[in-house]
C-alpha cells in the first residue's frame, strides 16, 4: 500500500471512529440494548472500511480445484510474484450457497485440502492474500465468482467369492449416487481392464469368463453423466470352489456328549472347521479344525441344560478358500432339542413327504403345523410319536404355496421346541414361453423370457452349437429371473438355446430358439480412443456404423450432418419411403433415403432456403436436438430435465434457445458429457468416436427396445 493511500485509509478510520463517538453521545436517552446493537453495527461498518482490499497486495493469479474423494477437494494456487502472504480460503455449497471462510493458511503454503464434504455435491472456492497487518488482496477469481468441482460419488465396498459353476460372484455395498457401475479385472500378471458396465439398480455380478483355478483381482467404481467415484477396495479371488458339506445333524450321547455328522461333498478340501455357539447367547466361533475327508465329530465339552448350535464348513488352506457353511444343527443334554434339517420331496401333485432330523432322545412326540400362503395362520395338522423323522402330507392343491414346521414336545418341559419352516409347492412349473435370443455383439447373446410360473425354484439355461446333437447346461439362475447374457461366444456362430423351469416336481422346457453372433469388426486406430472401443465395435458389428477403410475407423474425424442422421436411422431401424427433398439432398445421394425419412418424421428441417447442408459438420447442440427428436419419433422420449442441470458449465449461455431442452435431457440422462474445463461446448463439432458413444448409450439406456 502506498504511503498516501495508508494516510487516506487511516483518515477514514479516524473519521468513522469520530462519527461513532458523536453518535454514542446522542444515544444516552435510548435503552441499553438499543445502544449495544447500534454501537456494534457502527463498529462493523468501520471495520469493513478498514479491511477493504488493498490493490498493493498481490492477488493470487491461479487456482485449481480437484475432487480427490467423495468427501475431499484439493486446492492449489500460485501468486504472480513471491511474497510472504497468507492465503484466506472461502467456500460455498452450490451456486446458490453463501460464502464462508474456512481456512487461512500460512504464506509458504500453496495448497489446501477441503475435507468433510458431502458426496456428489458441487462446491465453489475463492481465495485472496492477507498480510500480517490484516490487509487483503482482491479475490481470485473475483468477488462473486468461484472455481468449482463436484465431490466424487459415494464410495463402494466390494466383496467376491468363487461359485459352484466356476464363476466368480461379486457384490458391493454403498450408496454411490451414480447411474452405472464399471467393473475392472486383472489377472496375476496383467493390468486392470473393464469387463462389465452395469446399471446402478444392481448390486452384484457373476464373472462367467474367469478361467478355473486362475487368480483374479477386481475393483469397481460408480459413474454418472458428470461424475465418478474413487475405486473400491481391490478383491482378489482364486477361481476355485469348495462344495459345502450338508445334512449336518447333532445327536446327544449318554456320556453326555454331542455327536455331529455331515456329508462331505467336496473332493479338494484340506480339512473342515466346526463352529459352535450357545443358543441365544453370543456369536458363532471357530471351535475345532479337522482333517480331510472327516464326516463326524464328537463334542465332549458340554454342560447339561445348555443348548449348543453347530455349523461346519470345508477349507483349503493352500488356496485360502472356504466353502459355505452347512445348515445349523443344535443339541443339548437334559433339554428338548428342536428338530432340524426339515426337507420335503414331492410324491405327486397332491402329496409331499416331509423329513427332518430328530435331535432329542427325550421328546414325547412331534407336531406338524402348516399354513397356506405367506399371510396364512399356522394350524396343527398331525401329531406323531417320539423318534419320528418323516410324514406324508396329502390333499394338496397344485401350485398353492404351503409352509410347514415341526415341533418337538415333551410333557416334562414347559415349552415346545420348533424347527425352521420350509416352503412347499407341488406341480411341475409352467414352461417359460416366448423365449427370445438376440446377439448383443460378436461374442454375446442376450436371452429373455417371461416367468410363467410362481413355483419354480429357478431356471436352467441350455445351449448347443449348430451341428451339435446335445444341449448342455451353461448356467442356472434363481426364481423370478427372466434375463441372461451368454458371454464368451465365438464370432459369427449359430447357437441354439432353451430354458428349463424346475422345482422338485420336475422341469418344463421352453421352445428352442436360435441366435447367430455377429462378425467381429476390428479397427486398428482405436488405441487412443479406448473409451469408445466398446461402442464402435458394437455398432460396427450391428452394421450401424462403418469404417473409412478395411482396418481404419478414423475416430477423431468430425461427423457431418448427413452422417449423423444416417447413423440414427440405422440404429432405430427407421426405413420409410422417401417423399420430397431438400435443394441439396436429391435422389441418388448416398444419404437421401435416411435424411428424407428423418424429415418426414419431423426430426430434421431445412433452412430458409430449403437446404439441409448435409456435408457440413454437425454441432454438439444439433446432435442433441436430432437425437432427442428421434427418441420422440419412436415413442421412447428422453426424460425432461430442468435447465439447472447445465449450470455447472461456464458456456451454458452459448447454447441456442432451440437446443437447451435437448442438451439438458441428454446430459441429465448421461448420454452426452461435458468437455475439459467445465465446458458443454454446444457449437463444437463432435468426432466419430463421440457420435458412436452417444448412440451406444441410447441403446444401453433402453435395451428392451433395441434388443
Residue, then its C-alpha position, 0 to 999 in steps of 0.5 A: x500500500x502506498x504511503x498516501x493511500x495508508x494516510x487516506x485509509x487511516x483518515x477514514x478510520x479516524x473519521x468513522x471512529x469520530x462519527x461513532x463517538x458523536x453518535x454514542x453521545x446522542x444515544x444516552x436517552x435510548x435503552x441499553x440494548x438499543x445502544x449495544x446493537x447500534x454501537x456494534x453495527x457502527x463498529x462493523x461498518x468501520x471495520x469493513x472500511x478498514x479491511x477493504x482490499x488493498x490493490x498493493x497486495x498481490x492477488x493470487x493469479x491461479x487456482x485449481x480445484x480437484x475432487x480427490x474423494x467423495x468427501x475431499x477437494x484439493x486446492x492449489x494456487x500460485x501468486x504472480x510474484x513471491x511474497x510472504x502472504x497468507x492465503x484466506x480460503x472461502x467456500x460455498x455449497x452450490x451456486x446458490x450457497x453463501x460464502x464462508x471462510x474456512x481456512x487461512x493458511x500460512x504464506x509458504x503454503x500453496x495448497x489446501x485440502x477441503x475435507x468433510x464434504x458431502x458426496x456428489x455435491x458441487x462446491x465453489x472456492x475463492x481465495x485472496x492474500x492477507x498480510x500480517x497487518x490484516x490487509x487483503x488482496x482482491x479475490x481470485x477469481x473475483x468477488x462473486x465468482x468461484x472455481x468449482x468441482x463436484x465431490x466424487x460419488x459415494x464410495x463402494x465396498x466390494x466383496x467376491x467369492x468363487x461359485x459352484x459353476x466356476x464363476x466368480x460372484x461379486x457384490x458391493x455395498x454403498x450408496x454411490x449416487x451414480x447411474x452405472x457401475x464399471x467393473x475392472x479385472x486383472x489377472x496375476x500378471x496383467x493390468x486392470x481392464x473393464x469387463x462389465x458396465x452395469x446399471x446402478x439398480x444392481x448390486x452384484x455380478x457373476x464373472x462367467x469368463x474367469x478361467x478355473x483355478x486362475x487368480x483374479x483381482x477386481x475393483x469397481x467404481x460408480x459413474x454418472x453423466x458428470x461424475x465418478x467415484x474413487x475405486x473400491x477396495x481391490x478383491x482378489x479371488x482364486x477361481x476355485x470352489x469348495x462344495x459345502x458339506x450338508x445334512x449336518x445333524x447333532x445327536x446327544x450321547x449318554x456320556x453326555x456328549x454331542x455327536x455331529x455328522x455331515x456329508x462331505x461333498x467336496x473332493x479338494x478340501x484340506x480339512x473342515x472347521x466346526x463352529x459352535x455357539x450357545x443358543x441365544x447367547x453370543x456369536x458363532x466361533x471357530x471351535x475345532x479344525x479337522x482333517x480331510x475327508x472327516x464326516x463326524x465329530x464328537x463334542x465332549x465339552x458340554x454342560x447339561x441344560x445348555x443348548x449348543x448350535x453347530x455349523x461346519x464348513x470345508x477349507x483349503x488352506x493352500x488356496x485360502x478358500x472356504x466353502x459355505x457353511x452347512x445348515x445349523x444343527x443344535x443339541x443339548x443334554x437334559x433339554x428338548x432339542x428342536x428338530x432340524x434339517x426339515x426337507x420335503x420331496x414331492x410324491x405327486x401333485x397332491x402329496x409331499x413327504x416331509x423329513x427332518x432330523x430328530x435331535x432329542x432322545x427325550x421328546x414325547x412326540x412331534x407336531x406338524x403345523x402348516x399354513x397356506x400362503x405367506x399371510x396364512x395362520x399356522x394350524x396343527x395338522x398331525x401329531x406323531x410319536x417320539x423318534x419320528x423323522x418323516x410324514x406324508x402330507x396329502x390333499x394338496x392343491x397344485x401350485x398353492x404355496x404351503x409352509x410347514x414346521x415341526x415341533x418337538x414336545x415333551x410333557x416334562x418341559x414347559x415349552x415346545x421346541x420348533x424347527x425352521x419352516x420350509x416352503x412347499x409347492x407341488x406341480x411341475x412349473x409352467x414352461x417359460x414361453x416366448x423365449x427370445x435370443x438376440x446377439x448383443x455383439x460378436x461374442x454375446x447373446x442376450x436371452x429373455x423370457x417371461x416367468x410363467x410360473x410362481x413355483x419354480x425354484x429357478x431356471x436352467x439355461x441350455x445351449x448347443x452349437x449348430x451341428x451339435x446333437x446335445x444341449x448342455x447346461x451353461x448356467x442356472x439362475x434363481x426364481x423370478x429371473x427372466x434375463x441372461x447374457x451368454x458371454x464368451x461366444x465365438x464370432x459369427x456362430x449359430x447357437x441354439x438355446x432353451x430354458x428349463x423351469x424346475x422345482x422338485x416336481x420336475x422341469x418344463x422346457x421352453x421352445x428352442x430358439x436360435x441366435x447367430x453372433x455377429x462378425x467381429x469388426x476390428x479397427x486398428x486406430x482405436x488405441x487412443x480412443x479406448x473409451x469408445x472401443x466398446x461402442x464402435x465395435x458394437x455398432x460396427x458389428x450391428x452394421x450401424x456404423x462403418x469404417x473409412x477403410x478395411x482396418x481404419x475407423x478414423x475416430x477423431x474425424x468430425x461427423x457431418x450432418x448427413x452422417x449423423x442422421x444416417x447413423x440414427x436411422x440405422x440404429x432405430x431401424x427407421x426405413x420409410x419411403x422417401x417423399x420430397x427433398x431438400x435443394x441439396x439432398x436429391x435422389x441418388x445421394x448416398x444419404x437421401x433415403x435416411x435424411x428424407x425419412x428423418x424429415x418426414x418424421x419431423x426430426x430434421x428441417x431445412x433452412x430458409x432456403x430449403x437446404x439441409x447442408x448435409x456435408x457440413x459438420x454437425x454441432x454438439x447442440x444439433x446432435x442433441x436436438x436430432x437425437x432427442x427428436x428421434x427418441x420422440x419419433x419412436x415413442x421412447x422420449x428422453x426424460x425432461x430435465x430442468x435447465x439447472x442441470x447445465x449450470x455447472x458449465x461456464x458456456x451454458x449461455x452459448x447454447x441456442x434457445x432451440x437446443x437447451x431442452x435437448x442438451x439438458x435431457x441428454x446430459x441429465x440422462x448421461x448420454x452426452x458429457x461435458x468437455x475439459x474445463x467445465x465446458x458443454x461446448x454446444x457449437x463444437x463439432x463432435x468426432x466419430x468416436x463421440x457420435x458412436x458413444x452417444x448412440x451406444x448409450x441410447x441403446x444401453x439406456x433402453x435395451x428392451x427396445x433395441x434388443 
